[in-house]
């Protein structure tokens, strides 16, 4: 019964910042981990950031130090500074309901460990 609705995204100047939102409707307490994924045409889906109920987070190397994943009672968010053209992608939020730990393994499965997904939002970084 959980639904994820994304907002944010769009064009952003290289070196600037962005903020993506993922609003959760339904029983958020049923969610264990949430994550942000991104995908570009012709490439496999990439796990970007993971957050667990206790607040611990994990990041892919390419965004570590630039990105922050956070959550509150309404949803999950991704903020990124110093964006680069390589950050251009369609971004998706995703939720898992089965047991989940603070492990990079949850960002290395192509997204198969997550059950509910947002609709996606396009981020285009231009120089």
Order of alpha helices (4+ residues) and beta strands (2+ residues): beta-beta-beta-beta-beta-beta-beta-beta-beta-beta-beta
